[in-house]
Amino acid sequence: MELHQLEYFVAVAEERNFTRAAERLHISQSGVSAQIRRLERELGAELFDRSTRAAALTVAGKAALDHARAALAAARAVGQAVDEVNDLVSGSLTVGMVVGCTITPLFDALAAFHRAHPGVEISLLEADSDHLTERVRAGTLDLALVGAAAAPEDLESLTIISERLVAAVPPAHPLAEQRRVTLNDLCSHPLICMPPGTGLRTVFDQACAARNLAPRIALQAGAAEAMADLASRGLGVAVLSESMAASYRDRLTALPVDDARSPAFLLLLWKNTRTPALRALLPHTRRAFSAPEPQI
């Protein structure tokens, strides 16, 4: 049994797909499949049920997953322990970012960290917030910038933005004549929303569910720019955060949603600071996100 086999096993288990796991690992799908087969032969049990489209874990696979993650974490800890003794910050750092995010202080923090510690290899990936949160929880991401309805209690977090939802409509839309709207008002129109798994969508879905409302989601887009473009063309009402909508005030009117009072959060999440590189990065992120906005 080799560590890379365990890494492949964990990747397939998390992605639930051999092709996506191969893309994540930057190797061929056949290579992943062959190593998983070798691991299964050594263990004497199949780890995945291959009779379905998704790579679902078997009972044996479920039993092995936590141990495989622990073994990989222990292997990483060996190198980190040496770095600790020598007071070095080296190795690698994997950072996640919600799809479509344009929050530049994160890039500023990574650039400042890279200048201070050029020996650390930085990886950056995009995914939806739910997926990123699970990967931080599993230990396969060191840090992630996510949207959420609330900060996860089992993870460390830093709140970047806390904002209420707004409805964004073009000037000719019937709702544009109102100063504010309700969720019931929105449900009378086709809506443009972020996809499930994003913080904004979770907040909106929870608010509607609390009032037994069934909104008509006509279109979904992962980037605020795309949502604004669709709304400005009259294809629906865009459900955005206050700061998102403010970027498109030249073509859209932002209306507060009276009965959607729970805010949407933009958070930095991490699990622990045992990794020297993460400990060194966190002060850069705090400084970057606390810096005042430039005056225009």
Residue, then its C-alpha position, 0 to 999 in steps of 0.5 A: m500500500e502506497l501513499h499515492q494510492l490512498e491519495y487517489f482513493v480519497a480524491v475519488a471518494e470526495e469527487r464521487n467520480f473517477t474523471r473529476a478525481a483524475e483532473r484534480l490530481h492532474i493524471s490520467q483517469s486510467g492511472v487513477s483506476a489502475q492504482i485504485r484496483r491495485l489498492e483493492r487487491e491489496l486490501g481484498a475488498e472493493l472500495f467503490d460500487r462501479s454499477t452506478r454512474a457516481a463512484a459510490l463508496t462500498v461499506a469497505g470504502k466507507a470504513a477505509l476513508d477516514h483512515a486513509r485521510a488520517a494516513l495522508a495527514a500523518a505523512r504531511a505532518v512529518g514534513q511539517a514537523v521538520d519545518e517546525v524544528n528548523d523554524l521554516v515555512s515551506g511546503s505547499l498551501t491549498v486555497g479555495m475560492v468560491v466560483g465567480c468571486t472577485i474579492t481582490p484582497l485575497f489575491d493581495a494576501l497571497a501575493a504578500f505571502h508569496r513575497a515573504h515565503p517564495g519557497v511555499e507552493i500555492s495552489l488556488l481552486e474554485a468551487d461552490s461554497d458547500h464543496l469548499t467547506e467540506r474540503v476544509r473540513a476534510g483537511t484537503l484545503d488549508l483555507a477557503l473563501v466561501g459564501a454561507a448563511a452562517a459560520p460553521e461551528d466546527l471550523e475557524s472563520l473570519t467574516i469578510i462581508s455580512e449583507r442582506l439580500v436585495a432584488a435587482v431589476p432594470p428601470a422598466h421592470p414593474l418592481a422598480e417603482q417600489r422602494r422595497v419588496t417582499l419575498n411574496d413580491l419576488c415569487s410573482h416574477p421569474l428569478i435569477c439566482m446563484p446555484p445551489g451550494t452557494g451562500l446567497r442561494t442558501v439564505f434565499d432558499q431558507a427565507c422562502a422555506a420559512r414562509n412556505l413560498a415556492p419561488r420560480i427560479a428561471l435562470q441560474a448563474g455563478a457570477a454576479e456579472a452574468m446575473a446582472d446582464l441577464a436581469s438588465r435584459g429583462l429575463g428576471v429579477a436578480v437576487l444579489s447581495e447589497s455590495m454585488a448590486a451596487s456594482y451595477r447601479d448604472r443599469l439596475t435598481a436594488l430593492p431591499v427585501d423586507d422579510a429576508r432579514s438573515p444576512a449572507f456571509l462571505l467568510l474565510l474558513w480554516k480548520n486548524t493552524r498546525t500547518p506553518a504555511l497557514r499560520a504565516l498566511l493568516p496575518h496577511t489575509r487579516r491585513a488585506f481584508s482590514a485595509p481601507e478601500p482606496q478613495i476614488 
